[in-house]
Structure formats: C-alpha cells, structure tokens
Amino acid sequence: MKSLSGLRQSAIGISLPSKRQVELPARFAKISSQRLGRAQERSVFLSVKAAAAKASAATAQPGLAESAWAEAESVSTTSYPQLTLSGTADVVIVGAGIAGLTTAYHLCKAGRKVVVLESQTVGSGQTGRSAAHLTAWPDAGLAAVGEEFGLPTASLLADAQSYSIQTIEQIIKAESIECSWQPVNGYLYPHDEARKSFQAIEAELKAAQKAGISNAELVDLGGSSKVAGIRKAVKFPGCANINPLAYAQGLAAAVQRLGGVIHEESPAQTPEGTAVSCKATGASIVAQNIVLATNSPIHRNLVVHSRQHAFRTYIIGLKVKEGSVEDAQFWDTAEPHHYMRLVRGAADGDVVLVGGAGHAAGQDPSTIGDRFASLEQWARRRLPQAQNVVYRWAGQAYEPVDRIPLYGQDPINAIQKAGTHYVATGHGNQDITGGTIAGRVISDQILGYTNPWTKVFAPARLPSASVDTALKEASVLLDVSKGYLRNVLPVETSIKRVQDLAPGTGAVLTTAPGKVVAAYVDPDGKQHVRTAVCKHFGCVVQWNPTDETFNCPCHGAGYDKYGKLIQGPATSDLAPL
C-alpha cells in the first residue's frame, strides 16, 4: 500500500493530490501500526457499548439492536438535541454516518459553519450495520474496473482506498478516538476448487499490482480451520478492523469540538433549493451547500437512483475461543460473496463475524429463504470450532451498475432552484472506507480544492458503454417496472387474506382490485396493516421474511414490520389505511 505522502505521481503518470489538496494537516503524525493488547481492547469494546445501546434503543431498527456494536453498558454517551429553531449555515449535511461526519470534519477544520441533521442517532444507519472491515482492496474488483475503464481509473481507485484507511487511522490518533482499531491482513480467496475461481484471484492480483498495490501477493495459508480451510489466497496487507459506532461517535464529538452542530432525531425532508426542513419540528436550515449522505439520497433524481442496485446483506457473529481464528479479513469470489473478520473482546471472548448471502432489496419472499441460517451453515463448514451464534443483523448496500461509487455534485444541479447539492452513495459493502473517500471528495469540492478522484466518482459521469453495465442498467429498469405493475396486477401469494397470516409473520396482499396492503400479525395476533405503496416513487414493497421488513424493489426504501420508515430514499412511513 502506498503511503499518503507517496501519492504525488503514480507509476502510470497520473497526477495525484498535492498536500494542500487532500492531505490531513501536518500535525497528524503517522501512527504506528502496533496492535492493542487484550485488556485494552476489552476496555475499548466495553466503553462503546453504551453508544451502541443508545442508538439501538432510540431507533429500535431491525438488525441494529442485535449487532456486535450494540450491547448495553452503563457508560455515559453524548446526545445531540433535535432541531427546533431555524437558522443558516455554510453547509447542511443530512446523515450522521461516516460519509456525513467525515465531510463535516474536513469542512469544520477549514472553518466552515456546518450543521448535520440525523433522522435518528449518530451511526444508527448503515454505519451501525457495517462489519467495519476496512479493506485495502476495492471490492468493485480492480481487474473488472481496469478492463472496463482502463488502468488509470483502477489506479486512482486503489489510491483512494489506501488513502481512506490511512485517513481513518490519522483521525483516530488526532482525536483520541477509542474504537478498537486493529491493523490486519486481508485475503481474497477462491470460493471453490474450480479453475475459474483460481484464475479470478490471479487476475485480481495482477490488476492490483498494476494499479499500484505492490505489496499484494499470492500466499498459501495452509488450509487449517484457523484460516477457515483456506489455502491459496491473495494477501493484501494494510487492512484494519474497527468498531464503527465507536468511530462514528468519536467523529461526531470531533465535529462538535470544531464548531459543527449536530441534531439527532431530526429527519429531513427532501431539500428544496437552499433549505432543508426537519420533518419532526418544521424548523429548517438554509445553506448554499447541501450534502445528502443518507446511504441512498433522499430525493427523486433518477439520474442517481437508476445507476445503482439496492441489496440486503446479512451478518452473524459466532463465539470462538481466543486464538482459534486468525485475526484477519477474508473475502471470497462467490456471488453473492462471503466475508469474515474477528471482533476481539466481544461476548466475553472472541466473535467471528460472517457476512454475505445478499440479495436484491424487494426480492420475491419465496426466493429469499432464511439467509441467517444459510450463513450459519456456511460458517460451520468453514469454521468447525465455532460455538453458538451470539449476534445477527441485516444491512443494506447500494452497488453502482458500473462498479464505481457516486460521490460529488448532484447531476441535476443545473436545474435546482438554488444552492449546490452533493450526494454520497453506492458504497457497496465498503461503507466505512467509501464514506471516508466521499467525505474528502465532497469537502474538497465545497472548499474549491482540486482532487484527482473527483472525476472518477462524479455522479454526473457518463455510464460505461460495456455490455455488463448495460445489462445492469436494464435490470434496474426492470425492477422499477415490476414494482409499478404490482400496483395494478394482483400480487401472487399463497396467503389471500390478512386473517390467514400466522402470528409473527407478514406479507404483501391484494385485498381488492387495485388495493395492495403490507400486513403484519404480531405474536399476540394483532393485525398491523398499511398500504404497500412505497412513499418514494410509488412502487409496491415486498415482505422480507429473514429480517421482517418491507423493502421496495425499485430504489431500496425500507420499512419495519409495522410500516415505519427505516431506510431511505423515502422520507415517510407507509401510509395507514
């Protein structure tokens, strides 16, 4: 991995950031990559449990309450007031996850007046659902990116990924954030013994080395259960693990210390010109620059929404004896892929997180099955020493059709009433590193700095002309079409009436011509029925039996089993009947 100071000129002659343009201030000393001791790690883990508990208790969102970051402890945490008074700022940022807070951090350090609006609590969105494995390898796939866009683009992606991990490390040191920072190696390995799978990792190794990740190498891990039976793999040094909620809380505290203002429990309406209003109170903030850092932007700009797929993703945590699993990251070549990392000092020992088993949001529930059970079966084949499952949760990733995230000015700024809007979306499964890159790209645009990654990540860039991208774009349009058609065509399901639902189950049903409902019957037999029409673009949602949510197949808006909004781009609950 290249050091940040080395990103002046790449091997292929692409100009890279100057110190003024993207480096953190010189007072940020380079941090030693020493590992934390067990006792210190345990202390750090316990110190952030209350922060996680606050998020889960306040939001009661599916998945977050069961995550490895959300155990309760009686440790005081910072809360931020709801927005009740209107005001002005240089920049309004919607979303207090990593992308929003990192943007705020850079802007506050540059002396800008920043207000951050969070619909629930700091880190309670996708940040709190992340596995937080910071990989030195962009999971867009450097071989595919290089083939589709060329080596210069692949090299810039690799540089940005390297920068993001170093930036997180520097901020942790500079702001004294306790978040269980742990440097580790990462390994990309073939998911089966097929020659095609081995060729895939060999191609990725060549692409990574060409793109400037010169320390990537092919290794043999030996195949023991300690390394999940893996033998041949591509090793990527310079990866790291963190507790994402603890890091988000630390970033928020730093933003506040630097003069930024954060408001929790302040859900934003879709911005109008230079104004962002809080739905809960009616108060608004007026700013020339508005940043939508909400996983998926809370607007109806199809130039953005049509260029990415929403995917549900799942994570389980299995208790293991200390030292029985290698402290590293592992990612396979399956589709959908699997990934693993260790959480040291969790659940009175070690916990290995196993994630993946993803599927398109709003997928037909009959095809979903039990994704948690699928993950557990996979984990026990790979890790026979694993004990009981102690955590399980779900999240949502947005994958761009052309593999590259969307960070920067909104493509339709030219027709906005006023102000400049920015979006940070399409992180894929790399929301922590992706959010960090987005924070630098967007803050540099606002500050007027030149950044070599601006064009690479620009939401207004022209889509690739490749067949693969064209097929993915067509798939997005097909999902939208199906979502709309469910408004007029009967929804096919074995359950025909709400009263036929068993306690503890849900479904989307056509109860009359043109009337589609989202129904859930709680364990006590009480029926909870709302319209199944998504409040974003009017598509019909689907029931997800694994995490008991209603998901929109068009652009990924999500609602809990009672119809309450938990995931944008919608900004309101399913309508009651």
C-alpha positions in Angstrom: 0.0 0.0 0.0 1.3 3.4 -0.8 1.8 6.0 1.9 -0.2 9.1 1.6 3.0 11.2 1.2 3.9 8.9 -1.8 0.7 9.8 -3.7 2.4 12.5 -5.7 2.7 10.7 -9.0 1.6 7.2 -9.9 3.7 4.7 -11.8 1.5 5.5 -14.9 1.9 9.2 -14.8 -1.4 10.2 -13.3 -1.2 13.4 -11.2 -2.3 12.7 -7.7 -3.2 15.0 -4.8 -0.9 17.7 -3.5 -0.5 18.2 0.2 -2.9 21.2 0.3 -5.5 19.4 -1.8 -6.2 16.2 0.1 -3.7 15.5 2.9 -4.8 16.0 6.5 -2.9 18.7 8.4 0.8 18.2 9.0 0.3 17.9 12.8 -1.3 14.5 12.2 1.8 12.3 12.9 1.9 8.9 11.2 0.5 6.3 13.5 2.4 3.2 14.5 0.5 0.0 13.5 1.0 -1.6 16.9 -1.7 -4.0 18.0 -3.8 -3.2 21.1 -3.4 -5.6 24.0 -6.2 -7.8 25.0 -7.0 -5.8 28.2 -7.0 -2.5 26.3 -9.2 -3.9 23.5 -11.7 -5.3 26.1 -11.8 -1.9 27.7 -12.4 -0.1 24.4 -15.1 -2.6 23.5 -16.9 -2.1 26.7 -16.6 1.7 26.5 -18.6 1.9 23.3 -21.4 -0.4 24.3 -23.4 2.4 25.7 -23.1 4.4 22.5 -24.4 1.4 20.6 -27.1 0.9 23.1 -28.3 4.5 22.8 -28.5 4.1 19.0 -30.4 0.8 19.2 -32.7 1.9 22.0 -33.6 5.2 20.2 -34.2 3.6 16.9 -35.4 0.1 17.6 -34.4 -0.7 14.0 -34.3 -4.3 12.8 -30.8 -5.5 12.8 -29.1 -2.8 14.7 -30.2 -4.0 18.2 -28.7 -7.4 17.5 -25.3 -6.2 16.2 -21.9 -6.7 17.8 -21.7 -3.0 18.3 -25.0 -2.6 20.2 -24.5 -4.2 23.6 -25.7 -2.1 26.6 -23.3 -0.9 29.4 -23.8 1.9 31.9 -21.3 4.3 30.3 -22.3 7.9 29.6 -22.6 8.9 25.9 -23.2 12.2 24.1 -26.6 13.0 22.8 -27.4 15.8 20.4 -30.6 17.9 20.5 -33.4 17.8 18.0 -33.5 20.8 15.5 -36.2 23.1 16.9 -35.0 26.5 15.7 -34.4 27.6 12.1 -31.1 29.0 11.1 -28.4 29.3 8.5 -25.1 27.6 7.7 -22.4 27.3 5.1 -23.2 23.6 4.6 -26.1 21.3 5.7 -25.3 17.6 5.8 -28.1 15.1 6.0 -27.0 11.9 7.6 -24.6 11.3 10.6 -22.9 8.2 9.4 -19.3 8.0 8.2 -19.8 9.9 4.9 -21.7 12.8 6.5 -19.5 13.1 9.6 -16.2 12.8 7.6 -17.4 15.6 5.3 -18.4 17.7 8.3 -15.0 17.0 9.9 -13.0 18.3 7.0 -15.2 21.3 6.5 -15.1 22.3 10.2 -11.4 22.1 10.2 -11.4 24.5 7.2 -13.5 26.9 9.3 -16.9 26.4 7.6 -20.2 26.6 9.5 -21.7 23.1 9.4 -25.0 21.7 10.6 -25.6 17.9 10.5 -29.1 16.5 10.6 -29.6 12.9 11.6 -33.0 11.3 11.4 -32.3 9.0 14.4 -29.0 8.9 16.3 -25.3 9.1 15.3 -24.2 6.0 13.4 -27.6 4.3 13.6 -28.0 3.9 9.9 -25.8 1.6 7.7 -22.8 2.7 9.7 -24.1 0.7 12.7 -24.9 -2.3 10.5 -21.4 -2.5 8.9 -18.9 -5.2 9.6 -16.4 -2.4 9.5 -13.6 -4.4 7.8 -11.5 -1.7 6.2 -10.0 -3.4 3.1 -7.0 -2.3 1.1 -8.7 -3.8 -1.9 -11.7 -2.1 -3.6 -14.4 -4.7 -3.8 -15.5 -3.3 -7.1 -12.7 -5.5 -8.4 -9.7 -3.9 -9.9 -9.5 -6.5 -12.8 -13.0 -5.6 -13.9 -12.6 -1.9 -13.4 -9.3 -1.9 -15.3 -10.9 -3.8 -18.2 -14.0 -1.5 -18.3 -12.4 1.9 -17.6 -8.7 1.4 -18.0 -5.6 1.3 -15.8 -5.6 5.0 -14.8 -9.1 4.6 -13.2 -8.2 1.4 -11.5 -5.0 3.0 -10.1 -7.0 6.0 -8.8 -9.5 3.7 -7.1 -6.6 1.8 -5.4 -5.0 5.1 -4.3 -8.4 6.3 -2.8 -8.8 3.0 -0.9 -5.4 3.3 0.5 -6.0 6.9 1.5 -9.2 6.1 3.3 -7.6 3.6 5.7 -4.7 6.0 6.4 -7.1 8.9 7.0 -9.2 6.9 9.4 -6.1 5.9 11.3 -4.9 9.5 11.4 -8.2 10.8 12.6 -8.4 8.2 15.4 -5.0 9.3 16.6 -5.6 13.0 16.3 -8.9 12.9 18.0 -8.1 10.1 20.6 -11.0 8.0 19.4 -11.2 4.6 21.1 -12.8 2.3 18.6 -10.8 -0.9 18.7 -8.6 0.0 15.8 -6.8 -3.2 14.7 -4.4 -3.5 11.7 -4.8 -6.8 10.0 -4.1 -8.5 6.7 -6.8 -9.2 4.2 -7.2 -12.2 2.0 -9.1 -12.8 -1.2 -9.6 -16.4 -1.9 -11.4 -18.7 -4.4 -14.8 -19.9 -3.1 -14.4 -23.4 -4.6 -11.8 -25.6 -6.3 -12.8 -24.7 -9.9 -10.0 -23.5 -12.1 -12.1 -20.4 -13.0 -12.1 -19.3 -9.3 -8.3 -19.6 -9.1 -8.0 -17.6 -12.3 -10.2 -14.9 -10.8 -7.9 -14.3 -7.8 -4.8 -14.5 -10.1 -6.3 -11.9 -12.4 -7.1 -9.7 -9.4 -3.5 -10.0 -8.1 -2.2 -8.8 -11.4 -4.6 -6.0 -11.6 -3.9 -4.9 -8.1 -0.1 -4.8 -8.7 -0.6 -2.9 -11.9 -2.8 -0.4 -10.1 -0.1 0.3 -7.5 -0.8 -2.2 -4.7 2.7 -3.5 -5.0 2.7 -5.5 -1.7 -0.2 -7.7 -2.7 1.0 -11.3 -3.1 -0.2 -14.9 -3.7 0.2 -17.0 -0.5 -0.7 -20.4 0.8 -2.5 -20.2 4.2 -2.2 -23.9 4.9 -5.9 -24.8 5.0 -6.4 -25.2 8.7 -9.7 -24.4 10.5 -7.9 -21.3 12.0 -8.0 -19.8 8.5 -11.4 -21.3 7.5 -9.8 -24.0 5.4 -8.3 -21.6 3.0 -5.1 -22.4 1.2 -4.3 -20.3 -1.9 -5.3 -16.6 -1.5 -4.2 -13.1 -2.5 -2.8 -11.3 0.6 -3.5 -7.6 0.9 -1.5 -6.0 3.8 -2.6 -2.7 5.3 -6.3 -3.6 6.2 -7.9 -2.8 9.5 -10.9 -3.5 11.7 -12.7 -1.0 13.9 -15.9 -0.6 15.9 -17.9 1.6 13.5 -20.3 3.0 16.1 -17.5 4.0 18.4 -15.7 5.6 15.5 -18.8 7.5 14.4 -19.3 8.7 18.0 -15.7 9.9 18.1 -16.1 11.7 14.8 -19.3 13.4 16.0 -17.5 14.6 19.1 -14.7 16.0 17.0 -17.1 17.8 14.7 -18.8 19.4 17.7 -15.4 20.4 19.2 -14.5 22.0 15.9 -17.7 24.1 16.0 -20.0 21.9 14.0 -23.6 21.5 15.1 -25.3 18.0 15.2 -29.0 17.4 15.6 -30.4 13.9 16.3 -34.0 12.8 15.9 -34.2 15.4 13.1 -35.5 13.6 9.9 -35.0 15.8 6.9 -37.5 16.4 4.1 -36.2 16.3 0.6 -34.3 19.6 0.2 -35.9 22.5 -1.6 -33.3 24.9 -3.1 -31.1 26.0 -0.3 -33.4 24.9 2.6 -33.5 21.6 4.4 -36.5 21.2 6.8 -36.9 18.9 9.8 -40.0 16.8 9.3 -40.5 16.4 13.1 -40.4 20.1 14.0 -40.8 22.2 10.8 -37.6 24.0 11.6 -35.2 24.5 8.7 -31.6 25.3 7.9 -30.7 27.4 4.9 -27.3 26.8 3.3 -25.7 27.3 -0.1 -24.3 23.7 0.0 -26.4 20.7 0.9 -24.9 17.2 1.2 -27.1 14.1 1.1 -25.1 11.4 3.0 -28.1 9.0 3.6 -26.9 5.8 2.1 -29.3 6.5 -0.8 -30.1 10.2 -1.4 -33.5 11.3 -0.1 -34.6 12.8 -3.4 -36.2 11.6 -6.6 -33.4 12.2 -9.0 -33.5 9.1 -11.3 -30.1 10.1 -12.8 -28.7 8.8 -9.5 -31.3 6.2 -8.5 -31.2 4.4 -11.8 -27.5 3.9 -11.6 -27.4 1.6 -8.6 -29.0 -1.6 -7.2 -30.1 -1.9 -3.5 -29.0 -5.2 -1.9 -29.9 -6.6 1.5 -26.9 -8.1 3.3 -26.7 -10.2 6.4 -24.1 -10.8 9.2 -23.9 -13.3 12.0 -21.5 -13.4 14.9 -20.3 -16.8 16.3 -18.4 -17.1 19.5 -15.0 -18.7 19.3 -12.2 -19.4 21.7 -9.5 -16.8 21.8 -6.8 -17.6 19.3 -8.8 -20.2 17.4 -9.4 -18.0 14.4 -6.8 -15.9 12.6 -7.2 -12.2 13.3 -7.5 -11.2 9.7 -10.1 -10.4 7.0 -11.3 -13.0 4.4 -13.4 -12.4 1.3 -14.3 -15.0 -1.3 -15.1 -14.9 -5.0 -18.7 -16.3 -4.7 -21.7 -14.4 -6.0 -23.0 -13.2 -3.6 -19.7 -13.2 -1.8 -18.9 -14.1 1.9 -16.6 -12.2 4.2 -15.2 -12.8 7.7 -13.5 -10.8 10.4 -12.8 -11.2 14.1 -14.1 -9.0 16.9 -11.8 -9.3 19.9 -13.1 -8.8 23.4 -16.7 -9.3 22.4 -19.2 -11.6 24.2 -16.6 -12.4 26.9 -14.2 -13.7 24.4 -13.8 -13.5 20.6 -16.5 -13.4 18.0 -16.0 -14.1 14.3 -18.4 -12.1 12.1 -19.5 -13.9 8.9 -21.4 -11.8 6.3 -22.9 -12.1 2.9 -25.8 -14.1 1.5 -27.1 -10.9 -0.1 -30.0 -10.4 -2.4 -31.8 -7.6 -4.2 -34.0 -5.5 -2.0 -37.6 -6.2 -2.6 -37.0 -9.6 -3.9 -39.8 -12.2 -4.1 -40.0 -13.5 -0.5 -40.4 -17.1 -1.7 -36.9 -16.9 -3.1 -35.2 -15.4 0.0 -35.4 -18.3 2.5 -33.6 -18.0 5.8 -30.4 -16.1 5.0 -29.1 -16.2 8.6 -29.4 -20.0 8.6 -27.6 -20.1 5.3 -24.8 -18.0 6.7 -24.5 -20.2 9.8 -24.3 -23.4 7.7 -21.6 -21.9 5.5 -19.7 -20.7 8.6 -19.8 -24.1 10.3 -18.4 -25.8 7.2 -15.5 -23.4 7.2 -15.1 -23.0 11.0 -16.0 -26.2 12.8 -14.6 -24.8 16.0 -17.3 -22.1 16.1 -19.6 -22.1 19.0 -23.1 -20.5 19.4 -24.4 -17.6 17.3 -24.4 -14.5 19.6 -25.2 -11.8 17.0 -27.1 -11.5 13.8 -28.2 -8.4 11.9 -29.0 -7.1 8.5 -28.0 -4.1 6.5 -28.4 -2.6 3.0 -25.7 -1.9 0.4 -26.1 0.1 -2.8 -24.0 -1.2 -5.7 -23.4 1.0 -8.7 -24.2 -0.5 -12.1 -20.7 0.4 -13.3 -18.9 -0.6 -10.1 -17.7 2.9 -9.1 -19.5 4.8 -6.2 -21.2 8.1 -6.7 -19.5 10.9 -4.7 -19.9 14.6 -5.6 -22.2 17.2 -7.1 -25.7 16.0 -7.9 -26.1 15.6 -11.7 -29.2 17.9 -11.8 -27.6 20.9 -10.0 -28.1 22.9 -13.1 -31.9 22.8 -12.7 -32.0 23.2 -8.9 -33.9 26.2 -7.7 -30.8 27.4 -5.9 -27.8 26.0 -4.0 -25.4 23.2 -4.8 -26.4 19.7 -3.8 -24.0 16.8 -3.3 -24.6 13.0 -2.9 -22.6 10.2 -1.3 -24.0 6.8 -2.3 -23.1 3.5 -3.9 -20.5 2.4 -1.4 -21.2 -1.3 -1.9 -20.0 -3.3 1.0 -17.3 -0.7 1.8 -19.4 1.9 3.6 -16.7 2.9 6.1 -13.8 3.4 3.6 -16.3 4.6 1.0 -17.8 7.1 3.3 -14.3 8.4 4.1 -13.4 8.8 0.5 -16.7 10.6 -0.1 -16.0 12.9 2.8 -12.8 14.0 1.2 -14.1 14.3 -2.4 -17.2 16.3 -1.4 -15.4 18.6 1.1 -12.7 19.4 -1.4 -15.4 20.3 -4.0 -17.1 22.6 -1.5 -13.8 24.2 -0.5 -12.7 24.7 -4.1 -9.7 22.3 -3.9 -8.6 20.1 -6.8 -9.0 16.4 -6.2 -7.9 13.8 -8.7 -10.7 11.5 -7.6 -13.5 14.0 -8.4 -14.0 12.8 -12.0 -13.7 9.1 -11.1 -16.5 9.2 -8.6 -18.6 12.0 -10.2 -22.3 11.2 -10.2 -22.6 13.1 -13.5 -20.1 10.9 -15.3 -21.2 9.1 -18.4 -22.0 5.4 -17.8 -19.7 2.8 -19.2 -20.5 1.5 -22.7 -19.8 -2.1 -21.6 -22.3 -4.9 -22.1 -22.1 -5.7 -18.4 -23.1 -2.1 -17.4 -25.9 -2.0 -19.9 -27.3 -5.3 -18.6 -27.2 -4.0 -15.0 -28.9 -0.7 -16.1 -31.6 -2.8 -17.8 -32.1 -4.8 -14.7 -32.7 -1.6 -12.6 -35.4 -0.5 -15.1 -36.9 -4.0 -15.0 -37.1 -3.9 -11.2 -38.8 -0.5 -11.3 -41.3 -1.7 -13.9 -42.2 -4.7 -11.9 -42.6 -2.5 -8.8 -45.1 -0.3 -10.6 -47.0 -3.2 -12.2 -47.7 -4.6 -8.8 -50.0 -1.6 -8.2 -52.4 -2.8 -10.9 -51.8 -6.6 -11.2 -52.8 -9.0 -8.4 -49.9 -9.9 -6.0 -49.4 -13.6 -6.3 -49.1 -15.2 -2.8 -50.3 -18.4 -1.1 -51.9 -16.1 1.6 -55.0 -14.4 0.3 -56.3 -12.6 3.4 -54.8 -10.8 6.3 -56.6 -13.0 8.8 -54.9 -16.0 7.2 -51.4 -14.8 8.4 -49.9 -16.7 11.3 -48.8 -14.7 14.3 -45.3 -13.3 13.9 -45.5 -13.2 10.1 -46.1 -10.7 7.3 -47.0 -10.4 3.7 -48.0 -8.1 0.8 -51.5 -8.9 -0.3 -54.0 -7.7 -2.9 -57.2 -7.4 -0.8 -59.3 -5.8 -3.6 -58.7 -4.7 -7.2 -56.0 -2.0 -7.1 -55.6 -2.3 -3.3 -52.3 -3.7 -2.2 -51.5 -3.8 1.5 -48.5 -4.5 3.7 -49.7 -6.7 6.5 -48.0 -8.0 9.7 -49.6 -10.0 12.5 -47.7 -9.7 15.8 -47.2 -12.6 18.2 -50.3 -11.6 20.1 -52.4 -11.9 16.9 -52.9 -8.1 16.4 -53.1 -7.1 12.8 -51.0 -4.2 11.5 -52.0 -3.1 8.0 -50.8 -0.3 5.8 -50.7 0.5 2.1 -47.9 -1.4 0.4 -47.1 1.6 -1.9 -43.6 3.0 -1.2 -43.5 6.7 -0.4 -40.5 7.3 -2.6 -41.7 6.6 -6.2 -44.9 4.6 -5.7 -43.7 1.1 -6.3 -45.1 -1.8 -4.3 -42.9 -3.1 -1.5 -42.2 -6.8 -0.7 -42.0 -8.6 2.6 -38.6 -9.8 3.7 -39.1 -12.9 6.0 -35.4 -13.0 7.1 -35.3 -9.7 8.9 -39.0 -9.0 9.0 -39.0 -5.8 7.0 -40.8 -4.4 3.9 -38.4 -3.5 1.1 -39.0 -1.6 -2.1 -37.7 -3.3 -5.2 -37.3 0.0 -7.1 -34.8 2.0 -5.1 -34.5 0.1 -1.8 -36.6 2.1 0.6 -37.2 0.0 3.7 -39.9 -0.1 6.4 -40.1 -2.2 9.6 -42.9 -4.7 10.1 -45.2 -2.0 11.3 -44.6 0.2 8.2 -42.3 2.7 9.9 -39.5 4.1 7.7 -36.1 2.7 8.5 -34.2 3.2 5.2 -34.4 5.9 2.5 -34.6 7.2 -0.1 -38.3 7.6 1.0 -38.8 10.2 3.8 -42.0 9.0 5.4 -43.8 5.8 6.7 -46.1 3.6 4.7 -49.5 5.3 4.7 -52.1 3.9 7.1 -55.3 2.5 5.7 
